[in-house]
Amino acid sequence: MAGRVLKPGGSTLIKTFRGAGLQELVASARRQYGKVEFARPAASRARSPELYLLARDYRMV
């Protein structure tokens, strides 16, 4: 969906979970964005599998 609404240079924050499919998502994001990193809110429990993928500088592919 982000590819349909973002302008070049845009950013997106995606809530993800560790597990199957995460590596494919990260690889896809790295092809479409200039910078990809993970963020974890301080309020998140230590054992929680949730991660946030922060992707910046959208490139139209």
PEHUPE-V948741 format. One record per run of one state. SS is the DSSP state (h for helix, s for strand, l for the rest). FROM is the first residue (numbers start at 0). TO is the last residue. If there is no record, write none. Layout:
ss/from/to
SS/FROM/TO
SS/FROM/TO
This chain:
ss/from/to
l/0/0
h/1/4
l/5/10
s/11/16
l/17/20
h/21/31
s/32/38
l/39/48
s/49/57
l/58/60
